[in-house]
Amino acid sequence: MSTFHPLRVTAVDRLTDDSVALTFAVPPELRPLYGYSPGQHIALRRHRPGADALTASTEVRRTYSLCAPACDEPSELRIGIRGVEGGDFSSYAVKELRPGDTVDVLPPTGRFVLEPRPGRFAAVVGGSGITPVLSIAATLLAREPQARFCLIRSDRSTASTMFLEEVADLKDRYPDRFQLVTALSREEQQSGLPSGRLDEERLSALLPSLLPAEDVDGWYLCGPLGLVEGASRALRGLGVPRGRIHQEIFHVTEAPAASTASSRSTASGSGPAADAGGARSASVTANLDGRSGCWPMDDGESVLETVLRHRADAPFACKGGVCGTCRVRLVSGEVRMDRNYALEADELEAGYVLACQSHPLTEAVEVDFDG
């Protein structure tokens, strides 16, 4: 099971008024542990001080994507962070972190990846959604001469655009294989697309003029929920198979709608199910790092909350159904997930659920964090 390690901040580069790129030094003995694939992310942890001497500190975890080309044994890790109003970690990172500070960092994880191979690939990103796609595109173009990449990005204005220079460098370095299309929602451009958001209707009209969407080998969507969902619907409407569409959501704030965000997951041999509101008295058995335990669940608890009361080393980050750090295999029983913005259809079919969003529908549930 991966554990946090303290890494030293070596650079804090201002990207925009509200975003920075952080660079961490990775000591030689940890470099094999922190190798990563293009598109993966790391979880950061800090302990926020209590309001006074009598108040305990609060642990805060957040995940941020790696933006540099992939490396098996990196000497440093670089991520992009945009400040979120009221954000416990992002505000701290943008306003307070300085070179020389130390931050607890989990080894890289995530399945929003593209291992370099020949073909045509494309991405639709919004705001800080450029971060993992920058790593994906840079790695692909550098390692695979038979690959092409089209980046369609949406930002509020030029001044708010993260990694502007890094993307321009890709365009200069690979002029025949890298295509860049920029849309600004609050600023007119001298050339290119008219201002406005990239919603489903606009993308449905725009994409056929850029490239044959259905012939692209992989689409990578990353950014706010509305942009990603609209782009996914547009691509499906243009005949793109679901298996070629990969998505990652950044920072979902709205509560899930019961009719659309809830889902039921069942493992074989689950036994009798309770009503849709959840089992009245349930227990969870969890296998974690080769050790198993069984514990009663308190009313309203998620699977993750129950496990954390007994195993503080259980992996998690956002607790919002977005990052996928707490992905587990459902061995037996049935659960209801409140929301899921991290697992793709094939993962759900294979029996994976998000522990932070899973509530029991049967009296006994068993999950495997190592599966």
Phi, psi and omega in degrees: 000133181291145178233160178288145173229140178286123178242143183273134175284124180254342180205142172233100184261123179286121179265313177218183180299332184237021180214152179221161168250125179256138175242131179246140174276135177251116181296153185308321184289343181258354187299319176298329181288332185258016172297147185215156175267156181296123180109351182282169182229169175235152175260135178248150181226139171220158176251109182283126182299151176290165182295332178209184185295339182267351183262130181290153176290159181243133178278132179237129177236141175214152177252142179220140185281147175281136186251348182275161176305146184298151181209138181284325179224075187287142173275346176208159176238138180232131181229161174248136180229126173255133180294135176248134182303122182079005182290126183295321181262317185298320179296319177298316182293317184287325188258334191241326185296140181224156174306137184101339176290159179242138180230140175284129186227131172278150173301155184299149177208179178118151183243010175273071189229157173226105174284131186306132175201160179297149177142184179248130183227158183209160180217146170239119185229156176227132176057232182289357174297348177293336191303302180291329181290330175299317177295318180299309184293315182296320179292315181300309185292327180285326187262338186232100182292345180263020180247148176234151182219132176246123180249120176247112186238147180237130178219165179291312183204170177298320182294336182263005185276120179281146176056041180298314182291321181296320178290321177298324178295321176298319180296321179288323185282326183233063186298333182269348185237354180238121180248131182239128175234125184243135175236129178248129185277339184232021182207135177279142177256150178292330177219165179094207186286147171296158181294155180140159181286152176268085178263182184302314183297316182291319179293323179299326179277326185282316190301317181299335179279346181265317185193157177288098189304322184287345180264355179289135185285338178196129176253134182238115184249128182209133179149207179296156184305312183300317180296313183296315180294320178295318179295321179297316178296321179297316180294317178298322179293337178267008175091014179281126179299145182302326182293345179265359181255119180241138185219152175218130183261141174250124167056080173270127182251329185286151178289147181290142175277130186301328185282341185238328187265340181282147176211153179249135177234135185231137172257152180300146180072034187283338182084186184292138181268147173277181178291170187297343179284348178116159179290138182288327178220113188225161175227155178235132172254129183230134172258121185219120179056040175082000179241142184243147176212156179230128186220146175288147181260137173285156180303131176083354182288149168276166177303317181297316181299319178295313182297319182296332178295338183243336180228095182293347182271005178298135185283136174196165174217283190280332187057019182242009180077021186250315191276331180082006181299327184266022179302133178225159174266127178279109184279315178207160182095183181224138180229160171247127175264129179293318178207157179210107175242014185242325185266138178268171188302320182292330177290319177297317179295330179279358175098017180268146177221168175263118184298328183288341183249359188265129176237140188289140171249354176236164184291337179226134178229136176235132180230156180234110177287339182267353186285000000 
